[in-house]
Amino acid sequence: MRLLTVLFLAVTLILPTLQISGATINQDSLSNENNELQFSVNAGFCDKYLWRGITCNKGLVFQPEVAVTYKDFSLSSWSNFKIWDVDGTNSNEIDLTLGYYHSFNSFDIESYISYYHYLYSPTTSTSEFNLGLYYPIGDFTLFARSAIDVIKNAGGAYGEIGFDYEKELSDKFSVFGTLLAGFASEKFNSYNLEVEKGAFNLTSCDLGISYSPFESFSIDADFLLNINMDKAVKEALGSSTSNMIEIVLRKEF
């Protein structure tokens, strides 16, 4: 927990320094400047359900999402449903998220609370509070974000630091990627992995391409690779790596 706090504060202190040094700031952000309601629908298909380096289901899954946004506020519902069962693991769930995202002159801030309802085990359903800080520099965005469980595993924390990349290749094609490091508190690892310590759990790399055949509609395809860094985490997961292939259809209204 102390490590996550130090990392988050470090990025917070570094961001103003980057601005003073004359870095170019990209003013585009996820924040909606219009007063009208906006809606989006996503339909994701993955070869497995992978969450923070943990494989929850090895078979093909369907992950739909519906979101509504008004100014800086959003309400969304994300779900996971297995299509092809490989290991007999029931991972069906429905998540509800209430969020706030605001863009300042040089950085963006995000906070949201999510409720995770596990259809296979309602008694283990829980909720997390999330906080994120983003600093755009051209096609890159530096970020630091943390999540803290507030119900079932109260105090269990997971944090990430890294950067996103997005580049338009043409009117229809763009590429994107993420490189990050993930850190977990002792309570998070103990509850989810039976590892009795806080640790630098993983490094993660995500690479993808987006195709937009017409306005407000796109098809994303990406590959995610996780490398487990801590020895005890590797032993708990039974592997030093994990990966996922994902295709997402996106439509905005």
N, C-alpha and C positions, 0 to 999 in steps of 0.2 A: 504494500500500500504506500509506503514512504517513497519507494522507487517511482511509482506512477505519478505521485505528486511532484517529485523533483523534475521528472521529464516534462510534465505539462508546464510547469513554471519556467523551465529552461527555454522551451519554444516560445512562450509568451514574452520573455525578455529579449529573445533574439529577433523577433519580428520587427519591432521598431528600429532596431539597429540596421536591418536590411533596407528599410525605407530611407533612412538617413544616408546610406551609402550610395543612393541614386539608382536603385534597382527599378526596372520598369514594372508598373503595376497594371494588371489586367482588371478592369472594373467590372467585367461580366461576372455574375454569380448566380447561385440558385435562387436568390431572393427575387420575388415577384414584385415589380414596381407598379403593376396595374391594380385598379380597384376591383376589377371583375373577378368572379370565381373562375378558376381553371381546374379542369379535370384531366386525369391521365389514367390509362389502363395498361398494365404490363402482363405479359404471359411468358413465364420463364420455364425452360425445360433443361434439366441438368442430369448428368449421368450418375449423380449421387447427391446427398444432402450433406454439405460440408460446412461446419460452423466453428470458427476460431481454431482450426486445425483438427477438430474432432469430427470423425465421420459418423454421422447420425443414421444414415441409411445408404447402403451401397448400390441400390437399384435406381432405375430411372424415376425421377420425381417431377411433378408439375408444381410450379410456384407462381401463382397469380397474385397481382397486386392492384389495388384501386386506391387512388389518392385524390383529394380535393384540396386546393390551395386558395387562400384569400390573403392578399398582401404578404406579410411575413409568416403567416400561420398555415399549418397544414394538418390534415387528418387523413390517415391511411390505414388500409387493412392489407396485410401480407399473409399468405398461407403456404403450407407445404403439404402436398398429397402424393403418396407413392403410387406410381403407375406399374412399375415392374419390381417385384420383391425378390431380392437376391439372398439376404441373410436373415429374413424373418423378423426384422426390426420394424416396429410400428413407430413411425416418426411424424404422423399427421398432426398439424398444429395450425392455429389461427392467431395472428398477432395484430394488435391494435396500437397505433402510435399517434400521439399528439405532439406536434413539433413547432418550433419557432426558429427562423433563420433570418438573420439580418446582416446586410452588407454595410460596413463603414467605409471610410475613405481608402484605407489601406489593407483591411482584413475583414473577414467574415466570421460570425459567431453563430453557433447552432446549439440548441438545447432541445431535448425531447424526452418524453417518457413513454416506454413501451410496455404493454402487457402481453405476456406469452401464455396462450391457453393451449395446453397439450391435450388433444382429444383422446389420446391413448392412456393418459394418466392425469386427470384434472386436479388431483391433490398436490401435484408437483408444479402446477402453474405458478408463474412468478412475474415480477415486474422489474424493470431497470430504468434508472435515470442516466441520461447520456449528455455529455457536454463535448463540443468540438470547436476547434479554432483553426481557421483556414487563411492562408496568405498566398494570393495569386502572384506569380512572377512569369509573365508571358504565357507560354503554353503549359507551365508547371504550376502546381498548387501544393505548397507545404501544408501539412496538417498535424495536429495533435488532438487526440480524442480519447475519452475515457467513459466507461460504463460501470455503474455500481448497482448491484442487486439490492432491492429494498423490501423484498418479501421473504421468499423461501430460503435464500442464502444471503440474508441481509449483511451488507458490508463486503461481500465478494466483489472484487474489482478486476476489470480487464482494460488495458490501455494500448493504444497504437500511436506510433509516430512514423511519418513517411511522407511521400509525395505522390500526387496524381499527375498524369500527363494526358493531354488531349490535343490533337492536331487535325485540322481540316485538310484533306487532300484534294477535294473537289466539292461541288455542290451536293453530291450524293454520298461521298465516302469520307470517313474520318477514322483515325486510329486513336486508341486510348490505352492507358496502362496505369498500374499502381505498384509501388514498391514500399513495403512497410515492415516494421518490427513490432511484434506483439508481446506484451508483458502481462503477467497475471499475478494477483495477490495469493497469499497462502490459502485464504478462504475459498477463492475461485478454484484453485487447483485441487484442494482437498475435496471439495464438493463434486467436481466434474471429472477428476482424473484419479482421485485417491493418492495424490502426490502432496505430501505434507510440507510444502514450502512454496514461497513465492519464487517466480523464475522468469527469465527471458525465454518464453515458450517457443517462439518461432520467428522466422522471416518469411515473407510472402511476396510473390510476384504474380501480377495479373496482366495479361496482354490480350488486346482484342481489336476488332474492327467493326465499324458501324456503317450500315448501308441504308440510305433514306430514299426510296423510290419515288415518294411524293411527300408533299408538305405535311408535317405533324405526324408522320409515321416513319418508324425506323426498325431495322432488324440488327441486333447486336450479337456477335459471336466472340467468345473469349475463352482463354485457358488460364486456370489458376494453379499455381504450384506453391505449396507450403513446405518449408524445411524446418523440422523440429530441432531446436538448438540445445535444449537441456537434456541431459542423459536420463534423468528420472522420467521426464515427459515422454521421451522416445520409448522407454520401457513400458510405460503405462499405455501408450497408443499402439505398441507393437510394431512400430515402423518409424523410420527417420524422415519420411516424406509422405505427403498426401497431395492429390491433385483433383481437379474437377473441370469438365467441359460444360459450357453453358451457352444456350441460345435464347435470346429474349426478344419478343415482339413488343414494340412500344407504340402507343397511340395517345396523342394529346387532343383535347377538345377546347 
